[in-house]
Amino acid sequence: MNENNKNYHGFSASIFDVCKMSLRWIAIILFFIYVALGPLSHEQSLLQRWIIIITLVSLCLEQQAKKLLHDPICWCLLLALLSQSLTWLVGKQLGNGYFSNPFNLSFIGSIFVFVAVAHIVKANKYILYGAFLVAVVQYGYLTILKGGMHSQWLLGFSGSRVDFAVRNAQHTSMIFGSLLISACCLYRQILSMTKSKVVNVLVFTTLLIFSFSGCVITQTRAIYLALLFSIGTFVVLYLTFKLSDKKSRLVFISSLLTIAIVGGFFSSGILEHRVNAESDVVSGVIEGGSKDIPYTSIGVRLNTWLEALSAFEKRPITGWGEKARKEVIKNSTILPDWVKHDFGHLHNYFIEVTLSFGLLGLSSVIAMFIVLITRFYKRIDGQDGDFMLLGVAFCVYFIIANNFESYLTYDTGKYVFSILIGSIYSLVLYENPRDVKLGSKNEA
């Protein structure tokens, strides 16, 4: 009888292990499909849902569900879900509000997909580097090879603003900026990825030129500002923690200076024109306040933000629902008709969250960024310091950028955020990672 029980339990255990292993591989495959399809895929939302579901089931089977409860990021997610639910209940009770049908929790909740990504990557460097490589190759294909996009580069260098058919130039520029920050922060990994120093330097320089040039020709002021703060943060932390040896530091600084000088020489006209294009509007707002703001690119943003402020004051705690950003513009008695027709959002993710879900919703997003930056910062001088430095720099970059465009509302922003932050956060959740074979008992 005991022998039969032993065999039975042994059989059950083996089946159980096979199920866990199968789910693990399915999650990894889905993640790489998600990365490979890119930021423009219509299947992103579906893949995100399946990634979340399979990751949750996998964690339960591995008896690691409690890991979620001990993660402060998950409490931020619960606050986000609570704020969205409360907004819906208040709106239904009062009989007003702007909600999608059927009600969903994805407006804020979907930005937390990176948590599922972190539990898929599990600090495994094979998966992490593989995802980064696939993302870079995919974006290179999207902006160079697909549909004769090389002609867009020629137009861009001649002074025209280009977007490579990625929603609009702001989203294209955001992805180029993300690549530039990643190349800067991970230069040690790039410069040591093969035994050939020539190949390493060539790859690093190509990445810098590709991403820097892309940022220039997409001509997005918000990204220029975000890069200024982000790279400034990187330099300060880099000098503070002294993350590199002298030789690789010299190669990095030399490459960066060369590209900055050469790039500045060829792009100074483009940058100067774009940066100074609306200096009069900014000066007028500083001197004269919010009256008679012209409807230029910056002016439209400021005028729609003022409309959002008026609506926010009427319901500051719970907000008006996820469709409020569009309805506020549509129902305005002040904004001109062409603005109502051409613009369906507020070009500021944080204002949109506050208008839609009140201060409760905003607090969940702010808390998320605080937790991420704090956890990354505390580990900068550790084993994966370069990645932690990238995490801090990228969070700064995304916070600044999302004040001028709602990147986290759209699939492009969620795609970049999920891959980058999810991969880096996995190094926090699964400390002391080891490069091991996938699915082995020692996998971290």
SULKA-V426367 format. One line per field, one symbol per residue. ss: DSSP state (H for helix, E for strand, L for the rest). phi: phi as a letter, one per 20 degrees, with the letter a starting at -180 (. if undefined). psi: psi as a letter, one per 30 degrees, with the letter a starting at -180 (. if undefined). Layout:
ss->???
phi->???
psi->???
//
This chain:
ss->LHHHHHHHHHHHHHHHHHHHHHHHHHHHHHHHHHHHHLLLLLLHHHHHHHHHHHHHHHHHHLLLHHHHHLLHHHHHHHHHHHHHHHHHHHHHHHLLLLLLLLLLLHHHHHHHHHHHHHHHHLLLHHHHHHHHHHHHHHHHHHHHHHHHLHHHHHHHHLLLLLLLLLLLHHHHHHHHHHHHHHHHHLHHHHHLLLLLHHHHHHHHHHHHHHHHHHHHHHLLHHHHHHHHHHHHHHHHHHHHHLLLLHHHHHHHHHHHHHHHHHHHHHHHHHHHHHHHLLHHHHHHHHHHLLLLLLLLHHHHHHHHHHHHHHHHHHLLLLLLLLLHHHHHHHLLLLLLHHHHHHLLLLLLHHHHHHHHHHHHHHHHHHHHHHHHHHHHHLLLLLLLHHHHHHHHHHHHHHHHHLLLLLHHHLHHHHHHHHHHHHHHHHHHHLLLLLLLLLLLLLLL
phi->.ffffffffffffffffffffffffffffffffgfffnfdffegfffffffffffffffffeldfffffeefffffffffffffffgffffffembpccfcffcdegegffeggffgffeflmeffffffffffffffffffdceflmfgfffffffeofecclmdlbfffffgfffffffffffdfffffcfcfefffffffffffffgfffffffeldfffgfffgfffffgffffffelecfffffffffffffffffffffedgfffffffegcffffffffedmeelffeegfffgffffffffffffebfedmdofeffeffffefedfffffffecdbdlbffffffffcmfffffffffgffffffffffdfeefdgfffffgffffggfffffecbeffedfffffffffffffffffefdflfcfcfgnffefe
psi->eeeeeeeeeeeeeeeeeeeeeeeeeeeeeeeeeeeeflfgkfgeeeeeeeeeeeeeeeeeeghgefeeffjfefeeeeeeeeeeeeeeeeeeefglljlljlklgfeeeffgffeeeefeehgjfeeeeeeeeeeeeeeeeefeekhhfffeeeeefffkklfggidlfeeeeeeeeeeeeeeefgeeeefgflfjeeeeeeeeeeeeeeeeeeeeffhjeeeeeeeeeeeeeeeeeeeefiflleeeeeeeeeeeeeeeeeeeefgeeeeeeeefegeeeeeeeeegagkhkliaeeeeeeeeeeeeeeeeffifefaflfgeeeeeeegkgekleeeeefkglghjeeeeeeeegafeeeeeeeeeeeeeeeeeefgegaeheeeeeeeeeeeeeeeeefffkieffleeeeeeeeeeeeeefefeeilhlkjlkkflfgk.
//
